[in-house]
Structures are given as C-alpha cells and as structure tokens.
Amino acid sequence: MASVTKAARAAKYRTFTLAQIQEADAMECGLCLACGALRDCCEPDARRYRCEECNENQVYGANEIMMMGLCTD
Ligand SMILES: [Zn+2]
C-alpha cells in the first residue's frame, strides 16, 4: 500500500477503486479526495463538501468521482 500513498501525493487527486465508489454510493457517502475518508450524507453529485477527517473541502459524491475519472478500475 506504500506505493498507493506515493501515487496519491504525486497526483493532484487520489483515485478510488470501483468497489470503493460503489460502496460509497450504496451508503450515500462521499469520498474525500484529500485523505480518502468516507463522509456520510452526501448526494451522488455532492461537490466540495467539508471532510470531517482533514477539514479540506474535498469530499465528492460517488457520481462526481466517476465523472472526474478518478476510478482506477
Ligand atoms: Zn479528508
């Protein structure tokens, strides 16, 4: 998993697997592009919600993450 962390730091945004995105979608969660945390109560098209883990406004809904091409599968 060390290489994943490195890649996420090098890229502008981290990426997620399709399974992670589908899980977030099923739980109505968003994913933080800064730290990767799940945030609940996010619409699939949520954008720039505040992350409770890292306080960055980088939480996006599952649909938005797919649209942004951040799915690695
Ligand atoms: Zn975060």
N, CA, C, O and the ligand as a Tripos MOL2 file, in Angstrom:
@<TRIPOS>MOLECULE
protein
  293   291    74     0     0
PROTEIN
NO_CHARGES

@<TRIPOS>ATOM
      1 N           0.8270   -1.2080    0.0000 N.3       1 MET1
      2 CA          0.0000    0.0000    0.0000 C.3       1 MET1
      3 C           0.8650    1.2620    0.0000 C.2       1 MET1
      4 O           0.3500    2.3560   -0.2330 O.2       1 MET1
      5 N           2.1610    1.1310    0.2560 N.am      2 ALA2
      6 CA          3.0370    2.3040    0.2940 C.3       2 ALA2
      7 C           3.0640    3.0140   -1.0520 C.2       2 ALA2
      8 O           3.0910    4.2430   -1.1090 O.2       2 ALA2
      9 N           3.0560    2.2540   -2.1190 N.am      3 SER3
     10 CA          3.1010    2.8550   -3.4500 C.3       3 SER3
     11 C           1.8250    3.6370   -3.7410 C.2       3 SER3
     12 O           1.8590    4.6240   -4.4750 O.2       3 SER3
     13 N           0.7160    3.2100   -3.1790 N.am      4 VAL4
     14 CA         -0.5540    3.9170   -3.3780 C.3       4 VAL4
     15 C          -0.4720    5.3070   -2.7710 C.2       4 VAL4
     16 O          -0.9010    6.2890   -3.3770 O.2       4 VAL4
     17 N           0.0920    5.3820   -1.5500 N.am      5 THR5
     18 CA          0.2430    6.6750   -0.8860 C.3       5 THR5
     19 C           1.1260    7.6020   -1.7130 C.2       5 THR5
     20 O           0.8250    8.7870   -1.8610 O.2       5 THR5
     21 N           2.1960    7.0700   -2.2410 N.am      6 LYS6
     22 CA          3.1170    7.8600   -3.0450 C.3       6 LYS6
     23 C           2.4240    8.4180   -4.2880 C.2       6 LYS6
     24 O           2.5800    9.5890   -4.6360 O.2       6 LYS6
     25 N           1.6590    7.5520   -4.9430 N.am      7 ALA7
     26 CA          0.9630    7.9560   -6.1600 C.3       7 ALA7
     27 C          -0.0610    9.0370   -5.8530 C.2       7 ALA7
     28 O          -0.2330    9.9780   -6.6280 O.2       7 ALA7
     29 N          -0.7420    8.8990   -4.7170 N.am      8 ALA8
     30 CA         -1.7610    9.8730   -4.3530 C.3       8 ALA8
     31 C          -1.1210   11.2350   -4.0890 C.2       8 ALA8
     32 O          -1.7150   12.2720   -4.3880 O.2       8 ALA8
     33 N           0.0640   11.2320   -3.5410 N.am      9 ARG9
     34 CA          0.7420   12.5070   -3.2710 C.3       9 ARG9
     35 C           1.2320   13.1480   -4.5720 C.2       9 ARG9
     36 O           1.2290   14.3710   -4.7170 O.2       9 ARG9
     37 N           1.6430   12.3160   -5.4940 N.am     10 ALA10
     38 CA          2.1660   12.8350   -6.7540 C.3      10 ALA10
     39 C           1.0480   13.3910   -7.6210 C.2      10 ALA10
     40 O           1.2240   14.4100   -8.2880 O.2      10 ALA10
     41 N          -0.0970   12.7270   -7.6140 N.am     11 ALA11
     42 CA         -1.2160   13.1660   -8.4320 C.3      11 ALA11
     43 C          -1.9330   14.3160   -7.7530 C.2      11 ALA11
     44 O          -1.7940   14.5340   -6.5500 O.2      11 ALA11
     45 N          -2.6970   15.0430   -8.5410 N.am     12 LYS12
     46 CA         -3.4650   16.1470   -7.9830 C.3      12 LYS12
     47 C          -4.5280   15.6100   -7.0200 C.2      12 LYS12
     48 O          -4.7390   16.1560   -5.9370 O.2      12 LYS12
     49 N          -5.1810   14.5430   -7.4360 N.am     13 TYR13
     50 CA         -6.1990   13.9330   -6.5980 C.3      13 TYR13
     51 C          -5.8950   12.4650   -6.4270 C.2      13 TYR13
     52 O          -5.2590   11.8500   -7.2830 O.2      13 TYR13
     53 N          -6.3460   11.9050   -5.3270 N.am     14 ARG14
     54 CA         -6.2230   10.4640   -5.1900 C.3      14 ARG14
     55 C          -7.3080    9.8080   -6.0280 C.2      14 ARG14
     56 O          -8.2790   10.4490   -6.4290 O.2      14 ARG14
     57 N          -7.1290    8.5560   -6.2770 N.am     15 THR15
     58 CA         -8.1190    7.8180   -7.0510 C.3      15 THR15
     59 C          -8.7020    6.7130   -6.1780 C.2      15 THR15
     60 O          -8.1610    6.3760   -5.1250 O.2      15 THR15
     61 N          -9.8050    6.1640   -6.6360 N.am     16 PHE16
     62 CA        -10.5020    5.1320   -5.8780 C.3      16 PHE16
     63 C         -10.8110    3.9630   -6.7920 C.2      16 PHE16
     64 O         -10.9140    4.1190   -8.0090 O.2      16 PHE16
     65 N         -10.9580    2.7950   -6.1960 N.am     17 THR17
     66 CA        -11.3590    1.6410   -6.9980 C.3      17 THR17
     67 C         -12.8650    1.6960   -7.2070 C.2      17 THR17
     68 O         -13.5860    2.3670   -6.4690 O.2      17 THR17
     69 N         -13.3200    0.9870   -8.2110 N.am     18 LEU18
     70 CA        -14.7510    0.9420   -8.4940 C.3      18 LEU18
     71 C         -15.5130    0.4280   -7.2770 C.2      18 LEU18
     72 O         -16.6030    0.9160   -6.9770 O.2      18 LEU18
     73 N         -14.9440   -0.5590   -6.5690 N.am     19 ALA19
     74 CA        -15.5980   -1.1190   -5.3840 C.3      19 ALA19
     75 C         -15.7870   -0.0600   -4.2990 C.2      19 ALA19
     76 O         -16.8350    0.0000   -3.6550 O.2      19 ALA19
     77 N         -14.7770    0.7630   -4.1050 N.am     20 GLN20
     78 CA        -14.8810    1.8280   -3.0990 C.3      20 GLN20
     79 C         -15.9730    2.8240   -3.4690 C.2      20 GLN20
     80 O         -16.7480    3.2630   -2.6190 O.2      20 GLN20
     81 N         -16.0200    3.1690   -4.7400 N.am     21 ILE21
     82 CA        -17.0050    4.1450   -5.2110 C.3      21 ILE21
     83 C         -18.4170    3.5770   -5.1020 C.2      21 ILE21
     84 O         -19.3500    4.2750   -4.7060 O.2      21 ILE21
     85 N         -18.5610    2.3070   -5.4570 N.am     22 GLN22
     86 CA        -19.8740    1.6760   -5.3690 C.3      22 GLN22
     87 C         -20.3270    1.5520   -3.9180 C.2      22 GLN22
     88 O         -21.5080    1.7100   -3.6120 O.2      22 GLN22
     89 N         -19.3810    1.2690   -3.0340 N.am     23 GLU23
     90 CA        -19.7120    1.1720   -1.6110 C.3      23 GLU23
     91 C         -20.1790    2.5260   -1.0870 C.2      23 GLU23
     92 O         -21.1760    2.6140   -0.3700 O.2      23 GLU23
     93 N         -19.4550    3.5730   -1.4480 N.am     24 ALA24
     94 CA        -19.8280    4.9210   -1.0280 C.3      24 ALA24
     95 C         -21.2110    5.2780   -1.5620 C.2      24 ALA24
     96 O         -22.0250    5.8730   -0.8550 O.2      24 ALA24
     97 N         -21.4670    4.9130   -2.8030 N.am     25 ASP25
     98 CA        -22.7490    5.1990   -3.4320 C.3      25 ASP25
     99 C         -23.8740    4.4770   -2.6940 C.2      25 ASP25
    100 O         -24.9260    5.0580   -2.4280 O.2      25 ASP25
    101 N         -23.6440    3.2120   -2.3690 N.am     26 ALA26
    102 CA        -24.6630    2.4030   -1.6960 C.3      26 ALA26
    103 C         -24.9790    2.9320   -0.3010 C.2      26 ALA26
    104 O         -26.1100    2.8230    0.1730 O.2      26 ALA26
    105 N         -23.9800    3.5020    0.3460 N.am     27 MET27
    106 CA        -24.1720    4.0150    1.7100 C.3      27 MET27
    107 C         -24.5220    5.4990    1.7180 C.2      27 MET27
    108 O         -24.6260    6.1170    2.7770 O.2      27 MET27
    109 N         -24.7040    6.0680    0.5150 N.am     28 GLU28
    110 CA        -24.9530    7.5020    0.3790 C.3      28 GLU28
    111 C         -23.8420    8.3120    1.0390 C.2      28 GLU28
    112 O         -24.0840    9.2780    1.7630 O.2      28 GLU28
    113 N         -22.6300    7.8850    0.7620 N.am     29 CYS29
    114 CA        -21.4590    8.5700    1.2870 C.3      29 CYS29
    115 C         -20.7010    9.2580    0.1640 C.2      29 CYS29
    116 O         -20.8080    8.8920   -1.0070 O.2      29 CYS29
    117 N         -19.9410   10.2540    0.5530 N.am     30 GLY30
    118 CA        -18.9930   10.8600   -0.3690 C.3      30 GLY30
    119 C         -17.5990   10.4120    0.0160 C.2      30 GLY30
    120 O         -17.3960    9.8490    1.0920 O.2      30 GLY30
    121 N         -16.6350   10.6590   -0.8600 N.am     31 LEU31
    122 CA        -15.2490   10.2930   -0.5830 C.3      31 LEU31
    123 C         -14.3790   11.5450   -0.6230 C.2      31 LEU31
    124 O         -14.5310   12.3990   -1.4970 O.2      31 LEU31
    125 N         -13.4750   11.6340    0.3320 N.am     32 CYS32
    126 CA        -12.5690   12.7800    0.4050 C.3      32 CYS32
    127 C         -11.3740   12.5500   -0.5200 C.2      32 CYS32
    128 O         -10.6580   11.5570   -0.3920 O.2      32 CYS32
    129 N         -11.1710   13.4770   -1.4460 N.am     33 LEU33
    130 CA        -10.0550   13.3320   -2.3830 C.3      33 LEU33
    131 C          -8.7260   13.6600   -1.7210 C.2      33 LEU33
    132 O          -7.6650   13.3030   -2.2330 O.2      33 LEU33
    133 N          -8.7860   14.3350   -0.5890 N.am     34 ALA34
    134 CA         -7.5520   14.7130    0.1010 C.3      34 ALA34
    135 C          -7.0060   13.5770    0.9570 C.2      34 ALA34
    136 O          -5.8120   13.2810    0.9140 O.2      34 ALA34
    137 N          -7.8920   12.9310    1.7430 N.am     35 CYS35
    138 CA         -7.4050   11.8960    2.6610 C.3      35 CYS35
    139 C          -8.0410   10.5310    2.4390 C.2      35 CYS35
    140 O          -7.5950    9.5400    3.0160 O.2      35 CYS35
    141 N          -9.0860   10.4700    1.6050 N.am     36 GLY36
    142 CA         -9.7000    9.1820    1.2980 C.3      36 GLY36
    143 C         -10.7930    8.7560    2.2530 C.2      36 GLY36
    144 O         -11.3430    7.6640    2.1130 O.2      36 GLY36
    145 N         -11.1220    9.6020    3.2270 N.am     37 ALA37
    146 CA        -12.1480    9.2400    4.2030 C.3      37 ALA37
    147 C         -13.5360    9.2510    3.5720 C.2      37 ALA37
    148 O         -13.8040    9.9770    2.6150 O.2      37 ALA37
    149 N         -14.4030    8.4260    4.1390 N.am     38 LEU38
    150 CA        -15.8090    8.4330    3.7570 C.3      38 LEU38
    151 C         -16.5290    9.4970    4.5770 C.2      38 LEU38
    152 O         -16.2440    9.6770    5.7610 O.2      38 LEU38
    153 N         -17.4490   10.1910    3.9500 N.am     39 ARG39
    154 CA        -18.2830   11.1360    4.6880 C.3      39 ARG39
    155 C         -19.7240   10.7830    4.3660 C.2      39 ARG39
    156 O         -20.0960   10.6920    3.1960 O.2      39 ARG39
    157 N         -20.5380   10.5820    5.3970 N.am     40 ASP40
    158 CA        -21.9070   10.1760    5.1220 C.3      40 ASP40
    159 C         -22.7960   11.3810    4.8020 C.2      40 ASP40
    160 O         -22.3880   12.5350    4.9300 O.2      40 ASP40
    161 N         -24.0260   11.0680    4.3800 N.am     41 CYS41
    162 CA        -24.9990   12.0900    3.9870 C.3      41 CYS41
    163 C         -24.5060   12.9440    2.8190 C.2      41 CYS41
    164 O         -24.6460   14.1670    2.8350 O.2      41 CYS41
    165 N         -23.9330   12.2990    1.8170 N.am     42 CYS42
    166 CA        -23.5290   13.0140    0.6090 C.3      42 CYS42
    167 C         -24.3650   12.5260   -0.5680 C.2      42 CYS42
    168 O         -24.5040   11.3210   -0.7770 O.2      42 CYS42
    169 N         -24.9200   13.4560   -1.3340 N.am     43 GLU43
    170 CA        -25.6010   13.0760   -2.5580 C.3      43 GLU43
    171 C         -24.5640   12.5610   -3.5470 C.2      43 GLU43
    172 O         -23.3830   12.8910   -3.4430 O.2      43 GLU43
    173 N         -25.0120   11.7410   -4.5220 N.am     44 PRO44
    174 CA        -24.0600   11.2320   -5.5230 C.3      44 PRO44
    175 C         -23.3760   12.3570   -6.3010 C.2      44 PRO44
    176 O         -22.2700   12.1880   -6.8130 O.2      44 PRO44
    177 N         -24.0590   13.5220   -6.3810 N.am     45 ASP45
    178 CA        -23.4660   14.6420   -7.1200 C.3      45 ASP45
    179 C         -22.9260   15.7270   -6.1910 C.2      45 ASP45
    180 O         -22.7830   16.8820   -6.5930 O.2      45 ASP45
    181 N         -22.6260   15.3520   -4.9490 N.am     46 ALA46
    182 CA        -22.0440   16.3040   -3.9970 C.3      46 ALA46
    183 C         -20.6670   16.7550   -4.4870 C.2      46 ALA46
    184 O         -19.9110   15.9770   -5.0710 O.2      46 ALA46
    185 N         -20.3680   18.0030   -4.2410 N.am     47 ARG47
    186 CA        -19.0570   18.5360   -4.6360 C.3      47 ARG47
    187 C         -18.5350   19.4440   -3.5390 C.2      47 ARG47
    188 O         -19.2720   20.2480   -2.9670 O.2      47 ARG47
    189 N         -17.2510   19.3000   -3.2570 N.am     48 ARG48
    190 CA        -16.5590   20.2000   -2.3320 C.3      48 ARG48
    191 C         -17.2100   20.2810   -0.9530 C.2      48 ARG48
    192 O         -17.2840   21.3520   -0.3510 O.2      48 ARG48
    193 N         -17.6710   19.1590   -0.4720 N.am     49 TYR49
    194 CA        -18.1580   19.1080    0.9060 C.3      49 TYR49
    195 C         -16.9510   19.0780    1.8380 C.2      49 TYR49
    196 O         -15.8600   18.6550    1.4540 O.2      49 TYR49
    197 N         -17.1660   19.5260    3.0420 N.am     50 ARG50
    198 CA        -16.0620   19.5360    4.0020 C.3      50 ARG50
    199 C         -15.8320   18.1380    4.5750 C.2      50 ARG50
    200 O         -16.7780   17.4440    4.9490 O.2      50 ARG50
    201 N         -14.5900   17.7470    4.6370 N.am     51 CYS51
    202 CA        -14.2170   16.4600    5.2110 C.3      51 CYS51
    203 C         -14.0500   16.6230    6.7170 C.2      51 CYS51
    204 O         -13.3490   17.5220    7.1820 O.2      51 CYS51
    205 N         -14.6990   15.7440    7.4710 N.am     52 GLU52
    206 CA        -14.6010   15.8330    8.9260 C.3      52 GLU52
    207 C         -13.2790   15.2770    9.4400 C.2      52 GLU52
    208 O         -12.9070   15.5040   10.5910 O.2      52 GLU52
    209 N         -12.5740   14.5510    8.5850 N.am     53 GLU53
    210 CA        -11.2900   13.9740    8.9940 C.3      53 GLU53
    211 C         -10.1490   14.9750    8.8280 C.2      53 GLU53
    212 O          -9.3240   15.1320    9.7280 O.2      53 GLU53
    213 N         -10.1000   15.6450    7.6870 N.am     54 CYS54
    214 CA         -8.9500   16.5070    7.3940 C.3      54 CYS54
    215 C          -9.3310   17.9780    7.1960 C.2      54 CYS54
    216 O          -8.4620   18.8230    6.9820 O.2      54 CYS54
    217 N         -10.6330   18.2770    7.2700 N.am     55 ASN55
    218 CA        -11.1160   19.6580    7.1510 C.3      55 ASN55
    219 C         -10.8900   20.2940    5.7850 C.2      55 ASN55
    220 O         -10.9990   21.5120    5.6380 O.2      55 ASN55
    221 N         -10.5800   19.4790    4.7940 N.am     56 GLU56
    222 CA        -10.4670   20.0040    3.4300 C.3      56 GLU56
    223 C         -11.8400   19.9340    2.7670 C.2      56 GLU56
    224 O         -12.6170   19.0160    3.0320 O.2      56 GLU56
    225 N         -12.1290   20.8840    1.9240 N.am     57 ASN57
    226 CA        -13.3940   20.8450    1.1710 C.3      57 ASN57
    227 C         -13.1960   20.0340   -0.1010 C.2      57 ASN57
    228 O         -13.2720   20.5440   -1.2190 O.2      57 ASN57
    229 N         -12.9390   18.7430    0.1190 N.am     58 GLN58
    230 CA        -12.5730   17.8680   -0.9970 C.3      58 GLN58
    231 C         -13.4120   16.6010   -1.0330 C.2      58 GLN58
    232 O         -12.9970   15.5970   -1.6120 O.2      58 GLN58
    233 N         -14.5850   16.6390   -0.4220 N.am     59 VAL59
    234 CA        -15.4520   15.4680   -0.4460 C.3      59 VAL59
    235 C         -16.3970   15.5530   -1.6410 C.2      59 VAL59
    236 O         -17.1140   16.5380   -1.8150 O.2      59 VAL59
    237 N         -16.3840   14.5150   -2.4490 N.am     60 TYR60
    238 CA        -17.2240   14.4520   -3.6410 C.3      60 TYR60
    239 C         -18.0980   13.2080   -3.5740 C.2      60 TYR60
    240 O         -17.7070   12.1860   -3.0090 O.2      60 TYR60
    241 N         -19.2970   13.3120   -4.1650 N.am     61 GLY61
    242 CA        -20.1990   12.1680   -4.2420 C.3      61 GLY61
    243 C         -19.6810   11.1380   -5.2300 C.2      61 GLY61
    244 O         -18.8230   11.4260   -6.0640 O.2      61 GLY61
    245 N         -20.2190    9.9330   -5.1200 N.am     62 ALA62
    246 CA        -19.7670    8.8160   -5.9550 C.3      62 ALA62
    247 C         -19.8790    9.1360   -7.4470 C.2      62 ALA62
    248 O         -18.9760    8.8290   -8.2260 O.2      62 ALA62
    249 N         -20.9700    9.7400   -7.8280 N.am     63 ASN63
    250 CA        -21.1800   10.0450   -9.2400 C.3      63 ASN63
    251 C         -20.1540   11.0580   -9.7450 C.2      63 ASN63
    252 O         -19.6330   10.9290  -10.8530 O.2      63 ASN63
    253 N         -19.8770   12.0440   -8.9380 N.am     64 GLU64
    254 CA        -18.9010   13.0690   -9.3130 C.3      64 GLU64
    255 C         -17.5100   12.4610   -9.4860 C.2      64 GLU64
    256 O         -16.7720   12.8240  -10.4020 O.2      64 GLU64
    257 N         -17.1670   11.5380   -8.5980 N.am     65 ILE65
    258 CA        -15.8470   10.9100   -8.6700 C.3      65 ILE65
    259 C         -15.7090   10.1100   -9.9720 C.2      65 ILE65
    260 O         -14.6520   10.1090  -10.6020 O.2      65 ILE65
    261 N         -16.7850    9.4370  -10.3580 N.am     66 MET66
    262 CA        -16.7770    8.7120  -11.6310 C.3      66 MET66
    263 C         -16.6250    9.6890  -12.7930 C.2      66 MET66
    264 O         -15.8500    9.4510  -13.7190 O.2      66 MET66
    265 N         -17.3690   10.7870  -12.7350 N.am     67 MET67
    266 CA        -17.3380   11.7890  -13.8090 C.3      67 MET67
    267 C         -15.9540   12.4200  -13.9440 C.2      67 MET67
    268 O         -15.5300   12.7930  -15.0380 O.2      67 MET67
    269 N         -15.2660   12.5310  -12.8270 N.am     68 MET68
    270 CA        -13.9440   13.1500  -12.8390 C.3      68 MET68
    271 C         -12.8550   12.1660  -13.2590 C.2      68 MET68
    272 O         -11.6830   12.5290  -13.3620 O.2      68 MET68
    273 N         -13.2510   10.9310  -13.4990 N.am     69 GLY69
    274 CA        -12.2880    9.9430  -13.9860 C.3      69 GLY69
    275 C         -11.3210    9.4790  -12.9140 C.2      69 GLY69
    276 O         -10.1810    9.1230  -13.2120 O.2      69 GLY69
    277 N         -11.7740    9.4830  -11.6620 N.am     70 LEU70
    278 CA        -10.8880    9.0970  -10.5570 C.3      70 LEU70
    279 C         -11.0600    7.6410  -10.1570 C.2      70 LEU70
    280 O         -10.5440    7.2000   -9.1300 O.2      70 LEU70
    281 N         -11.7920    6.9010  -10.9830 N.am     71 CYS71
    282 CA        -11.9390    5.4680  -10.7440 C.3      71 CYS71
    283 C         -10.8020    4.7380  -11.4670 C.2      71 CYS71
    284 O         -10.5850    4.9380  -12.6620 O.2      71 CYS71
    285 N         -10.0900    3.9020  -10.7380 N.am     72 THR72
    286 CA         -8.9020    3.2560  -11.2990 C.3      72 THR72
    287 C          -9.2120    1.9370  -11.9840 C.2      72 THR72
    288 O          -8.3480    1.4020  -12.6780 O.2      72 THR72
    289 N         -10.4170    1.3910  -11.8170 N.am     73 ASP73
    290 CA        -10.7450    0.1020  -12.4350 C.3      73 ASP73
    291 C         -11.2320    0.2890  -13.8640 C.2      73 ASP73
    292 O         -11.5530   -0.6890  -14.5390 O.2      73 ASP73
    293 ZN        -10.3290   14.2810    4.1420 Zn       74 ZN74
@<TRIPOS>BOND
     1     1     2 1
     2     2     3 1
     3     3     4 2
     4     3     5 am
     5     5     6 1
     6     6     7 1
     7     7     8 2
     8     7     9 am
     9     9    10 1
    10    10    11 1
    11    11    12 2
    12    11    13 am
    13    13    14 1
    14    14    15 1
    15    15    16 2
    16    15    17 am
    17    17    18 1
    18    18    19 1
    19    19    20 2
    20    19    21 am
    21    21    22 1
    22    22    23 1
    23    23    24 2
    24    23    25 am
    25    25    26 1
    26    26    27 1
    27    27    28 2
    28    27    29 am
    29    29    30 1
    30    30    31 1
    31    31    32 2
    32    31    33 am
    33    33    34 1
    34    34    35 1
    35    35    36 2
    36    35    37 am
    37    37    38 1
    38    38    39 1
    39    39    40 2
    40    39    41 am
    41    41    42 1
    42    42    43 1
    43    43    44 2
    44    43    45 am
    45    45    46 1
    46    46    47 1
    47    47    48 2
    48    47    49 am
    49    49    50 1
    50    50    51 1
    51    51    52 2
    52    51    53 am
    53    53    54 1
    54    54    55 1
    55    55    56 2
    56    55    57 am
    57    57    58 1
    58    58    59 1
    59    59    60 2
    60    59    61 am
    61    61    62 1
    62    62    63 1
    63    63    64 2
    64    63    65 am
    65    65    66 1
    66    66    67 1
    67    67    68 2
    68    67    69 am
    69    69    70 1
    70    70    71 1
    71    71    72 2
    72    71    73 am
    73    73    74 1
    74    74    75 1
    75    75    76 2
    76    75    77 am
    77    77    78 1
    78    78    79 1
    79    79    80 2
    80    79    81 am
    81    81    82 1
    82    82    83 1
    83    83    84 2
    84    83    85 am
    85    85    86 1
    86    86    87 1
    87    87    88 2
    88    87    89 am
    89    89    90 1
    90    90    91 1
    91    91    92 2
    92    91    93 am
    93    93    94 1
    94    94    95 1
    95    95    96 2
    96    95    97 am
    97    97    98 1
    98    98    99 1
    99    99   100 2
   100    99   101 am
   101   101   102 1
   102   102   103 1
   103   103   104 2
   104   103   105 am
   105   105   106 1
   106   106   107 1
   107   107   108 2
   108   107   109 am
   109   109   110 1
   110   110   111 1
   111   111   112 2
   112   111   113 am
   113   113   114 1
   114   114   115 1
   115   115   116 2
   116   115   117 am
   117   117   118 1
   118   118   119 1
   119   119   120 2
   120   119   121 am
   121   121   122 1
   122   122   123 1
   123   123   124 2
   124   123   125 am
   125   125   126 1
   126   126   127 1
   127   127   128 2
   128   127   129 am
   129   129   130 1
   130   130   131 1
   131   131   132 2
   132   131   133 am
   133   133   134 1
   134   134   135 1
   135   135   136 2
   136   135   137 am
   137   137   138 1
   138   138   139 1
   139   139   140 2
   140   139   141 am
   141   141   142 1
   142   142   143 1
   143   143   144 2
   144   143   145 am
   145   145   146 1
   146   146   147 1
   147   147   148 2
   148   147   149 am
   149   149   150 1
   150   150   151 1
   151   151   152 2
   152   151   153 am
   153   153   154 1
   154   154   155 1
   155   155   156 2
   156   155   157 am
   157   157   158 1
   158   158   159 1
   159   159   160 2
   160   159   161 am
   161   161   162 1
   162   162   163 1
   163   163   164 2
   164   163   165 am
   165   165   166 1
   166   166   167 1
   167   167   168 2
   168   167   169 am
   169   169   170 1
   170   170   171 1
   171   171   172 2
   172   171   173 am
   173   173   174 1
   174   174   175 1
   175   175   176 2
   176   175   177 am
   177   177   178 1
   178   178   179 1
   179   179   180 2
   180   179   181 am
   181   181   182 1
   182   182   183 1
   183   183   184 2
   184   183   185 am
   185   185   186 1
   186   186   187 1
   187   187   188 2
   188   187   189 am
   189   189   190 1
   190   190   191 1
   191   191   192 2
   192   191   193 am
   193   193   194 1
   194   194   195 1
   195   195   196 2
   196   195   197 am
   197   197   198 1
   198   198   199 1
   199   199   200 2
   200   199   201 am
   201   201   202 1
   202   202   203 1
   203   203   204 2
   204   203   205 am
   205   205   206 1
   206   206   207 1
   207   207   208 2
   208   207   209 am
   209   209   210 1
   210   210   211 1
   211   211   212 2
   212   211   213 am
   213   213   214 1
   214   214   215 1
   215   215   216 2
   216   215   217 am
   217   217   218 1
   218   218   219 1
   219   219   220 2
   220   219   221 am
   221   221   222 1
   222   222   223 1
   223   223   224 2
   224   223   225 am
   225   225   226 1
   226   226   227 1
   227   227   228 2
   228   227   229 am
   229   229   230 1
   230   230   231 1
   231   231   232 2
   232   231   233 am
   233   233   234 1
   234   234   235 1
   235   235   236 2
   236   235   237 am
   237   237   238 1
   238   238   239 1
   239   239   240 2
   240   239   241 am
   241   241   242 1
   242   242   243 1
   243   243   244 2
   244   243   245 am
   245   245   246 1
   246   246   247 1
   247   247   248 2
   248   247   249 am
   249   249   250 1
   250   250   251 1
   251   251   252 2
   252   251   253 am
   253   253   254 1
   254   254   255 1
   255   255   256 2
   256   255   257 am
   257   257   258 1
   258   258   259 1
   259   259   260 2
   260   259   261 am
   261   261   262 1
   262   262   263 1
   263   263   264 2
   264   263   265 am
   265   265   266 1
   266   266   267 1
   267   267   268 2
   268   267   269 am
   269   269   270 1
   270   270   271 1
   271   271   272 2
   272   271   273 am
   273   273   274 1
   274   274   275 1
   275   275   276 2
   276   275   277 am
   277   277   278 1
   278   278   279 1
   279   279   280 2
   280   279   281 am
   281   281   282 1
   282   282   283 1
   283   283   284 2
   284   283   285 am
   285   285   286 1
   286   286   287 1
   287   287   288 2
   288   287   289 am
   289   289   290 1
   290   290   291 1
   291   291   292 2
@<TRIPOS>SUBSTRUCTURE
     1 MET1         2 RESIDUE 1 A MET
     2 ALA2         6 RESIDUE 1 A ALA
     3 SER3        10 RESIDUE 1 A SER
     4 VAL4        14 RESIDUE 1 A VAL
     5 THR5        18 RESIDUE 1 A THR
     6 LYS6        22 RESIDUE 1 A LYS
     7 ALA7        26 RESIDUE 1 A ALA
     8 ALA8        30 RESIDUE 1 A ALA
     9 ARG9        34 RESIDUE 1 A ARG
    10 ALA10       38 RESIDUE 1 A ALA
    11 ALA11       42 RESIDUE 1 A ALA
    12 LYS12       46 RESIDUE 1 A LYS
    13 TYR13       50 RESIDUE 1 A TYR
    14 ARG14       54 RESIDUE 1 A ARG
    15 THR15       58 RESIDUE 1 A THR
    16 PHE16       62 RESIDUE 1 A PHE
    17 THR17       66 RESIDUE 1 A THR
    18 LEU18       70 RESIDUE 1 A LEU
    19 ALA19       74 RESIDUE 1 A ALA
    20 GLN20       78 RESIDUE 1 A GLN
    21 ILE21       82 RESIDUE 1 A ILE
    22 GLN22       86 RESIDUE 1 A GLN
    23 GLU23       90 RESIDUE 1 A GLU
    24 ALA24       94 RESIDUE 1 A ALA
    25 ASP25       98 RESIDUE 1 A ASP
    26 ALA26      102 RESIDUE 1 A ALA
    27 MET27      106 RESIDUE 1 A MET
    28 GLU28      110 RESIDUE 1 A GLU
    29 CYS29      114 RESIDUE 1 A CYS
    30 GLY30      118 RESIDUE 1 A GLY
    31 LEU31      122 RESIDUE 1 A LEU
    32 CYS32      126 RESIDUE 1 A CYS
    33 LEU33      130 RESIDUE 1 A LEU
    34 ALA34      134 RESIDUE 1 A ALA
    35 CYS35      138 RESIDUE 1 A CYS
    36 GLY36      142 RESIDUE 1 A GLY
    37 ALA37      146 RESIDUE 1 A ALA
    38 LEU38      150 RESIDUE 1 A LEU
    39 ARG39      154 RESIDUE 1 A ARG
    40 ASP40      158 RESIDUE 1 A ASP
    41 CYS41      162 RESIDUE 1 A CYS
    42 CYS42      166 RESIDUE 1 A CYS
    43 GLU43      170 RESIDUE 1 A GLU
    44 PRO44      174 RESIDUE 1 A PRO
    45 ASP45      178 RESIDUE 1 A ASP
    46 ALA46      182 RESIDUE 1 A ALA
    47 ARG47      186 RESIDUE 1 A ARG
    48 ARG48      190 RESIDUE 1 A ARG
    49 TYR49      194 RESIDUE 1 A TYR
    50 ARG50      198 RESIDUE 1 A ARG
    51 CYS51      202 RESIDUE 1 A CYS
    52 GLU52      206 RESIDUE 1 A GLU
    53 GLU53      210 RESIDUE 1 A GLU
    54 CYS54      214 RESIDUE 1 A CYS
    55 ASN55      218 RESIDUE 1 A ASN
    56 GLU56      222 RESIDUE 1 A GLU
    57 ASN57      226 RESIDUE 1 A ASN
    58 GLN58      230 RESIDUE 1 A GLN
    59 VAL59      234 RESIDUE 1 A VAL
    60 TYR60      238 RESIDUE 1 A TYR
    61 GLY61      242 RESIDUE 1 A GLY
    62 ALA62      246 RESIDUE 1 A ALA
    63 ASN63      250 RESIDUE 1 A ASN
    64 GLU64      254 RESIDUE 1 A GLU
    65 ILE65      258 RESIDUE 1 A ILE
    66 MET66      262 RESIDUE 1 A MET
    67 MET67      266 RESIDUE 1 A MET
    68 MET68      270 RESIDUE 1 A MET
    69 GLY69      274 RESIDUE 1 A GLY
    70 LEU70      278 RESIDUE 1 A LEU
    71 CYS71      282 RESIDUE 1 A CYS
    72 THR72      286 RESIDUE 1 A THR
    73 ASP73      290 RESIDUE 1 A ASP
    74 ZN74       293 GROUP 0 **** ****
